[in-house]
Amino acid sequence: MGFRLAGVIRMKETLQRSFRKHHSLAPDVPKGHFAVYVGDMEKRFVVPLSYLQHPLFQSLLHKAAEEYGFEHPRGMLRVPCNEDAFASLTSRMSSS
């Protein structure tokens, strides 16, 4: 459990640095939201920051960390699932 929490904290810190560093590159992302790239074609979704606290999204972030690591050369957050699965996941998170 402690290892998982440490990973979440490290992931959150990395995301915060990335958001600050690349915010000027994504002026169309409203305050309180962030961009996520999904699927092989890297479709872009803009989601609320509150999703970072949701257990379903945290699970997805763990999978992303395992597959892609914590740093991305272009400074983007990429998650390893298809677009339909991501849309379904965010729909469930917004309804709960």
N, C-alpha and C positions, 0 to 999 in steps of 0.2 A: 504494500500500500504506500509506504513512504517513497519508494522508487517512482511509482506512478505520479505521485504528487510533485516530486522534484521535476519530473519530465514536463508536467503541465505548467509549472512555474517557469521553467526554462523556455518552453514554447511560447508562453504569454509574453515574456520579456523580449524574445526574438521578434514576435509579431509587433510589439509596441515600437521597437527600434525601426523595423521595416516600415511601419505606418508613418512614423515621423520622417524618415529618410525619403520616402517616395510619395508623400502626400501631394507635393507640388506636381508630380507626374500624373496624378489622377484627380484633377480639380472637379470632375463630375460626380465624385463620391461624396454624398452629403455627410455632414458632421454626425458622428454617432454610428457610422456604417463603415464597412470595409469591403473590398473586392476579393472574390474567391474565383479561382479558375478551375473549371471542372471538365473532366473527360479528356479524350485524346485530342479533340479539336480546341481544347482550352477555352470553352465558352465561359464568359465572365458573368458572375452573379454578384450583386451588391446586397449585402445582408447586414442586419443590425449588430452592433458590438455585443449586445446582450446574448447573442447566440454562443459566444465564447464560454459562457457559464453553464450552458445546457449540456447534460451528460451525453446526449446523442452526438452533439457537435464535437465534444471533447474526444469521444471515441473515434470520430472521423479524423480529428487532428493527430491522434496517436498513430493511426494508420498512415497518415501523410508523413509523419516524422520517420516512421519505419521505412517507408518507400523512398522518400525524397531527401530526408535529413532536415536540419533546421534552417539552413541557408539556401536561398535560391539565387543564382547569378543575376537574374533580372529583378529580384526583390519582390516577387509575387508569391502569394499563397496558393498552392496548387493542391487539390485533394484527389485521392485515387478512387473515384467512382464515376459512373456514367451520369449524364445530365438528368435522366428521368429519376434515378435513385436520389440524387441530390435535391431535386425539386420536391420529391415525396418527403424526404427527411425534413426539409425546411418547412413544408406545409404542416407536418406533425408538430414541429417545434412551435410554430406560430399559433397553433390551436390549443396548445397546453398552457 
